[in-house]
Amino acid sequence: MASNRGQGGIQQLLAAEQEAQHIVNAARSAKMARLKQAKDEAAKEIAEYRAQMELEFQKKVAASSGDSGANVKRLELETEQKIKHLSTEAARISSDVVQMLLKQVTTVKN
C-alpha cells in the first residue's frame, strides 16, 4: 500500500508540474502578446507625432518662405547701412591711424 501511495504522490507531483508548466507557458505567451501590442501602440503614437511635427514644420516653412522677400530687403538695407557706417568711421579715423603708424615706424627705440 505504501508503494501505491508513493506512486500516487509522484503522479500528483508530475501532474502539478505539468500544470505549472502550462501556466508558465500561458503567462509567457500573454507577456509576449502584450509586448507586441505595446510595440504596435508605440509605433502608432510615434507615427502620429511625427506626422503632426512634419505638418507644423511645413506650415512654418511655408510661412517663412512667403516672408523671405521682405527679409531679403531688410537684410540688404541693414547691410548697406552698416557699410556706410564703416566707411564714414574709416574716413574719420584714417588720418589718425596714418599718423600713429608713421610715428611708430619713425621712432627709434634703444
C-alpha positions as CSV (number, residue, x, y, z in Angstrom):
1,M,0.0,0.0,0.0
2,A,2.8,2.3,0.8
3,S,4.2,1.9,-2.7
4,N,0.7,2.6,-4.2
5,R,0.5,5.7,-2.1
6,G,4.1,6.7,-3.2
7,Q,3.2,6.2,-6.8
8,G,0.0,8.3,-6.4
9,G,2.1,11.1,-4.8
10,I,4.6,11.0,-7.6
11,Q,1.8,11.1,-10.2
12,Q,0.3,14.1,-8.4
13,L,3.6,15.8,-8.4
14,L,4.1,15.2,-12.1
15,A,0.6,16.4,-12.9
16,A,1.2,19.5,-10.8
17,E,4.5,20.1,-12.6
18,Q,2.8,19.8,-16.0
19,E,0.0,22.2,-14.9
20,A,2.6,24.7,-13.6
21,Q,4.5,24.4,-16.9
22,H,1.2,25.1,-18.8
23,I,0.6,28.1,-16.6
24,V,4.1,29.4,-17.1
25,N,3.8,28.9,-20.9
26,A,0.5,30.7,-21.0
27,A,1.9,33.6,-18.9
28,R,4.9,33.8,-21.2
29,S,2.6,33.8,-24.3
30,A,0.4,36.5,-22.7
31,K,3.6,38.6,-21.9
32,M,4.9,38.3,-25.5
33,A,1.5,39.3,-26.9
34,R,1.3,42.3,-24.6
35,L,4.8,43.4,-25.5
36,K,3.9,43.1,-29.2
37,Q,0.7,45.1,-28.6
38,A,2.7,47.8,-26.7
39,K,5.3,48.0,-29.5
40,D,2.5,48.4,-32.1
41,E,0.8,51.1,-30.0
42,A,4.1,52.9,-29.5
43,A,4.9,52.8,-33.2
44,K,1.4,54.2,-34.0
45,E,1.9,57.0,-31.5
46,I,5.3,57.8,-32.9
47,A,3.9,57.9,-36.5
48,E,1.1,60.3,-35.4
49,Y,3.5,62.5,-33.5
50,R,6.0,62.6,-36.5
51,A,3.1,63.5,-38.9
52,Q,2.0,66.3,-36.6
53,M,5.5,67.7,-36.2
54,E,6.1,67.4,-40.0
55,L,2.8,69.3,-40.6
56,E,3.8,72.1,-38.2
57,F,7.3,72.3,-39.8
58,Q,5.8,72.5,-43.3
59,K,3.5,75.3,-42.0
60,K,6.5,77.2,-40.6
61,V,8.4,76.7,-43.8
62,A,5.5,78.0,-45.9
63,A,5.0,81.0,-43.6
64,S,8.7,81.9,-43.7
65,S,9.1,81.4,-47.4
66,G,6.3,83.8,-48.1
67,D,8.0,86.4,-46.0
68,S,11.5,85.8,-47.4
69,G,11.3,88.7,-49.9
70,A,10.8,91.1,-47.0
71,N,13.6,89.5,-45.1
72,V,16.0,89.8,-48.1
73,K,15.1,93.5,-48.5
74,R,15.5,94.2,-44.8
75,L,18.9,92.4,-44.7
76,E,20.1,94.4,-47.8
77,L,19.1,97.6,-46.2
78,E,20.9,96.7,-42.9
79,T,24.0,95.7,-44.8
80,E,24.0,99.0,-46.8
81,Q,23.6,101.0,-43.5
82,K,26.5,99.1,-41.9
83,I,28.7,99.6,-44.9
84,K,28.0,103.3,-44.9
85,H,28.7,103.5,-41.1
86,L,32.0,101.6,-41.5
87,S,33.0,103.9,-44.4
88,T,32.4,107.1,-42.5
89,E,34.2,105.7,-39.5
90,A,37.2,104.7,-41.6
91,A,37.3,108.1,-43.3
92,R,37.0,109.8,-39.9
93,I,39.9,108.0,-38.2
94,S,42.1,107.2,-41.2
95,S,44.3,110.3,-40.8
96,D,44.8,109.5,-37.1
97,V,45.8,105.9,-37.9
98,V,48.3,107.0,-40.6
99,Q,49.9,109.5,-38.1
100,M,50.1,106.8,-35.4
101,L,51.7,104.3,-37.9
102,L,54.2,106.9,-39.1
103,K,55.1,107.8,-35.5
104,Q,55.7,104.1,-34.7
105,V,57.7,103.4,-37.8
106,T,59.9,106.5,-37.5
107,T,60.5,106.3,-33.7
108,V,63.8,104.6,-32.8
109,K,63.9,102.8,-29.5
110,N,67.1,101.6,-27.7
